[in-house]
Amino acid sequence: MENQEQEWIEWVDPADDKLKYCAVSSETGIYWTEDTSDPLILDASELPVKDSIEDCIRQLAEKYKMCKGKQYERFNLFRHPDQKTHAYLAVEKLPDGTRDPDTNKVNRSYFAYFTYKFKRVTCISRITGRPQGNPAMQNKEYARSTSAKAKAERKRKLANAQDTARKLNFDPLKRLALYAMGDSERLGLKEDVKQSIQLKSIEIYLKYSHQQMKPYSPQEMERLKGTDTGPRINIILPSDGSEDEKHVITHKDQQSLDQYLKSGHSAYDGITSEWEDGTEEVDKLKLNLPDEDE
């Protein structure tokens, strides 16, 4: 759609058969909207084009000549508005050029662009309106067979590693233990084992030889013991440790406290005096607690 000299990307949502426009949020990614005043609607004419036509030709050759990636179909993607450009819409989370001041990690945001590589999993599908991912994985039988092959391959690699270690008379845990003890002579080293390597070796050795302990949690212990059976009361104190005497209830002795727990009316004596007796607000505030014998 051309609106105010903009090229909008249109899509008829199969869920409700309504015409919607492509918008991208830097935080949540792609979404489709009917609101034409949404400022996040994409202008296709301003989106960058990545890769080159040679990449598209190469992927086509892989698909038809080498039968690789046959499940990827260009006609299910959103093509560049210039029909001479064989590039397709993609939305991807990429570095935005900034860093987190606390952790110094690179910040990432969602960006839209056109790409000649139609096999990108970030290309947007006309069928779902979402990134196409690997279309073959939508086939359950294919997904199961792929998972089984990957599992068998991992098992084979592990078996090869164990068999090789057995033939070489190499025991990984024994080797770690020697590093942890700093026994450079039995390790066949010409220099002493650094303390940092010893500590790291101990950490790795304990990871495989001992059960990992979880941090102590009082709540979890109560749950396991079965004592955590009811609601609990959370008391929030002032951040500076001070108290407001007008809103703090004190008891001179145990008898006064017991009486207060049996009937909470005294807690509102100072508040109810400001209102007329019998008002609806006062009735809502009053709290009647049952006797301990009940």
Secondary structure as GFF3:
##gff-version 3
##sequence-region A 1 294
A	DSSP	beta_strand	10	13	.	.	.	ID=ss1
A	DSSP	beta_strand	18	25	.	.	.	ID=ss2
A	DSSP	beta_strand	29	33	.	.	.	ID=ss3
A	DSSP	three_ten_helix	44	46	.	.	.	ID=ss4
A	DSSP	beta_strand	49	50	.	.	.	ID=ss5
A	DSSP	alpha_helix	53	64	.	.	.	ID=ss6
A	DSSP	three_ten_helix	74	76	.	.	.	ID=ss7
A	DSSP	beta_strand	88	99	.	.	.	ID=ss8
A	DSSP	beta_strand	106	115	.	.	.	ID=ss9
A	DSSP	three_ten_helix	135	138	.	.	.	ID=ss10
A	DSSP	alpha_helix	140	167	.	.	.	ID=ss11
A	DSSP	alpha_helix	172	181	.	.	.	ID=ss12
A	DSSP	alpha_helix	184	187	.	.	.	ID=ss13
A	DSSP	alpha_helix	195	209	.	.	.	ID=ss14
A	DSSP	alpha_helix	218	225	.	.	.	ID=ss15
A	DSSP	three_ten_helix	245	247	.	.	.	ID=ss16
A	DSSP	alpha_helix	254	262	.	.	.	ID=ss17
A	DSSP	three_ten_helix	264	268	.	.	.	ID=ss18
A	DSSP	alpha_helix	269	272	.	.	.	ID=ss19
A	DSSP	alpha_helix	280	285	.	.	.	ID=ss20
###
